[in-house]
Amino acid sequence: MSDLYGSRAGISGLVHRPRRLRRTPAIRDLVAETEIRRSQLVAPLFVREGISEPIPIQSLPGVMQHTRASLRTEVAELADLGIGSVILFGIPEHKDEVGSGAFDPRGIVQLALQDLTADHGDQIVVMADLCVDEYTSHGHCGVLTDAGTVDNDATLEIYARAAVAQAAAGAQIVAPSGMMDGQVGVIREALDAAGFSEVAIMAYSAKYASGLYGPFREAVDVEIANGGDRRGYQQDWRNSREALIEVTADLAEGADIVMVKPAITYLDVIRAVREITDVPVAAYQVSGEYAMIKAAASQGWIDHDMVALEQLTAIRRAGAQIILTYLARWFAEQSIASTGRA
């Protein structure tokens, strides 16, 4: 007897030969197991206070720190391209010890949320990253103790205030990313108490202390004080079972969507999370993953379009239903160019 891919003397026609189904592009499309749709992609966008023109982010080619006006233009163009979801990150003009810009009704993200809600209503999904690292003078994701460590419980109070401010400004989904213990439950309780029970929570449930966030930190002008890091509250990249504990806890506290971050280096975690829950699973193809594609392609070392599509497909194949990616506009433009349909 032969294996699946071999031929058996005399009855080779009865043996499945997968290459028959790879012969033409049309046949390959017919039998493809994994599909990416524009509606599954979320575009991460940056909006900066106190600037009059958008500023290119050098380590993220094609990505900008937007003004409120240019952000409105960008989101309108993305919507026309079929990208119906965005997530906002803010860069305030002034920072302080507690990150008050994150919950100030006049904070930059809250103002931008109001703009986009006025422009689009419910026609697009507007999400807001819920953390304070962009807003704190020390660059950590929470309030610090006198000893310089993050005070988990004091930080939760800030997150609750930020969630309500974002919801009041029009966020349909808030996305707590600080990896504080109990953050989802506190946010859910605060939203419900303030009359925002319909606002969903997308939890950064398995967020690893990765080396792939460098370009993002340039994008939001964050530098951790005294050369510190976030390994005390973000996950250790050596652990995968721990991610399932975090996901299970977030689900029990009321998370509507759970996320794994980064994506490509944690495909095994995405798959494991997909297998333990039926809620939507998101993955964030982070700034470093995007920047590596752009940098290698600029040197002619890889085919940009092929590798970009391969990576997005791998994330979907692993089980992510939603992908946060800086490639959202590129993918939409390529899809329209290949099909002729907006």
N, C-alpha and C positions, 0 to 999 in steps of 0.2 A: 504494500500500500504506500502511496505517496502522501506527502503532507498537503496542506491546503493549496500551496503554490506550485506543486509539482504536477507531473502528468503521469497517468497510469496507462500502461501499454494496452491498446485496444479500446479503451473507453475514455480517452483524453477529453472528449467533448463533454463528459459529465463532470469534469473537474472545474471548479470555479477559478477563473483567471481574472484577478482584479484589474490587470492592465487593460482589459477590454473596456472597462468603465473609465479609463483615463485617456482614451484615444483622442477626443476632441474637447474643446472648451465647453461646448453645449452639453456633452455627456457628463463632463466633470461637474458642471453646475447642477445637472439633474440629480446627481447622487450625493452632492455635498452634504455632510452631516451638520456643519456649523455655518450659521449665517450671521452677519453683522448688519444691523439696521441703524440708520441715522438716529432713529428715535431711542436707541439704547445708549447713546453717547451723551455725556455731560461735559460741557466746556468750562474749565476753570478760568475765571476772569479776575483781573486785579484792578481795583479802582483806588486812586490816590487823591488824598486831600491836598489842596494848595498848589496845584499845577494847572497851567493853562493849555498845554498841549500834551498828547500822549507821549510816553517815554519808552523807547525800546528796551527790553531786558536782554542784555548782551549774551547771557548764558542760555537764554531760551529764544532762539531765533524765531521771529514771527509773532512773538508774544509781547504784549505791551502792559505798562502801567497806564491805565486809562484815566482820563478826566470823566466827570459825570456825563458830559455831552458825548464824548467819543465812545463811552461804554454803551450808551443808548443806541448809537449807530451800529456798533459791533453786534449787539444782541439782535437788533432788527435784521441785520444781514444774515446772522446765523439762523434766525427763524425762517427767513426766506430760503435758506439752503436746506431746511429740514431738520436742523438741530434744535430740538424743542426744550432743552434743559440746560441751565447754566448754574454754576455755583460761584458765589462772590467771596473774595478776600479783600480786606481793606488795609490801606496804608495810611495811618493818620499823620497829621502834621506835628502833633505833640504826643508824647508817650508819658506814662506815669507808672508808679509802683504797682497799681492794681489793674491797669488796663481799662480805665474808665471809658475810653472810646468805644469799647465793645458793647457797652450797654447804654451809652448816651443816645437819646432819641435823635440828636443832631449829629451823631457819628457818621462817618463817611459811608459805611455799608448800609446803615438805616436810610440815609438819604437816597442812595442808589436803588435800594429796594423800592422805595416810594416811586422813583422815576420809572422803573421797569414795570411796576404794577399799573401805573397810570398809562403806560404805553401799550401793554399787552394783556392786562387782566389775567384771566386763567388760560390764555391761549398758549403760554409757555409755562414750564415749571421753573420757578425761581427758588434756588436753595441758597442758604447762607452758611458758610463755615462758622462754627461756634467754638471759638477759643480766644485766648487773650495774648498769645505770644507776639502777634503783630503790634499790640497796643501797650505792652509793658516795657519799661525802661531797661529791664534786665533780660528780656528775651525768653523767659520761661513761660510755660503754659498755665501758670497759676500764681496765686499770691504766695510770697515767700515768708518763712518764719525768720526770726532774728538770727537763726543759725544759717540761713541761706538755702534751706530746703523748701520744697513746695508743700504748702499746707493744704492737704486734700479737701478738708471740710470747708475751710474759708473760701477756697476756690469754687466749690459747688455753689455757694451763695452768689458769686459773681456770674457763673454760668446760667443760673436761673434768671437773673436780671437780664442777661444778654439775650436769652431765648425769648423772653417776653417782648423785649425791645424789637427784636428781629421780626417776630410774628406780628406785632402791631404795625410794623413798617411794610408788611406784605409778604414776608417769606412764607412759602407753602411747605417747605421742608427745612428744618434746622439740622445741622450736622456737627454734633459735638466731637471734637478731634483731640481733646487734651489727654485722654486716657486716665482721667481721675476715677477712682473707685466710686461707684454709685451715681455717676453723672447722669445716666439716662433716666433713672427713677426720679431724681430731683428735678430735672428739666420737664419730664412728663407732668409731674405734680404742679409745677409752676405754670405751665401752659394751660393745664385744665382749670386751675384756680383763676386764671386771668381771662377765661372765656375762649381759649384757643385750642379746644379739644380736637379740632379738625386739622391742626397743623401736625405734620408727620415728623418723625425723628429718624434720620439716617445716621446710625452710630458708627464712628470709626472704631470698630470693636477689636480688630486685630491690627493695630498700628505698631510697626516695628521701629526700633531705634536704628534706622538705616543710615548708611553713608550716601544715599541717593537723593538727599534733600537739598544739597548745596545750591543749585540754581533757584529753588523756591525761596530760600532764605535771602538771596540777592533780590528776588522779585518783591519781597515784603519788607526789605531793609531790616532784617532781624539778625542780631549777633548775640549769642548767649554770653552773659557777663562772666568775666574771669575765666574764660576758656572752658566753661562748663558744658554739660551735655544733658540729655533727657533720658538716660538709661535707667534712672530710678523710677520712672513712671511709664515709659514706652516699653514694648516687649523686646525681649532678648531674641535676636535672630536665630539662635541655636535651638529654640523651642517651638514646637508645633502644637503639641497637646494643650499647652497653655492657652493658645488661641481659642480652642474650643470652650475652655472654661470661661474666657472673657465673653465670647459670643453668647453662650448660654445665659450668663448673668445679664447681659444687655437685653436679650429677648424677654427674660423674666421681668425686667424693669419696664418693658413697654416699647422697645425699639421696633420700628416698622420695617426698616431696612438695616442690614448689617454689612460692614465693609472690611475688606482686607487691603492693607497698604504697606509697602508697594505691591505691584502686581506680578511682573515677570519673574522676579526672584522668589515669589511665594505662591506659585501655581499649585503646589501641593496643599497649601493651606486653603486656598480658594476651593479646591476640590473637596477637602475634608469638611469645610463649612457648608458647602452645598449639600453634602450628604446628611447633615444633621438637622437641617431646617428647610421649611417650605416657604419662608418669607424671601423676598428678593435679596439677592447677594450682589453687592457692588464691589468693584476693585478700582483702585486708583493707580493708573500708569503715571508714576510720579515724574517730577521735573528732571531728575538725573537719567531716568530711562529714556525720556524724550530727547534730552540733550545729547546722549550718547549716539542715538540714531542720527541726529542732525550733524554732529561733529564727524562721525565716520563717513557719512554720505558726502560731506563737503570735501573730504580728502579723496573721494573716489574709491574708498575701500569697500563699500557696500552699496547695493541698489536701494535707495531710500524708500521708494514706494513698495517694493517687494517686502523689505524687512518690516516696515511700518504695518503693513497689512498682516504679515505673518504674526507679529506680536499681538496685535489686536485680536486676531483669530485665536491665538493660543489662550488669551485671557477668557474669551467666550467659551472656548472648548473646555477649559478647566471648570466652568460652571458659573461664571459671573454673568448676571443678567444685565447689569448696568456697568458701564465703564466711564470713569472720569479720566479724560485724556486731553492733552494739548494738541492732539492730532484731530480733534473733532472737525474743525473747519476743513482741513486737508481731506479727510475722509469724505465729507459731504461733497466737496468740489469734485473729487475723483469719481464719486458715485454718479453725480449728475453728468459728468463728461462721458462716462462709459455707457450710461443708459439713455442719455438725452432727456431725462425726466427730472424735474425739480421736486 
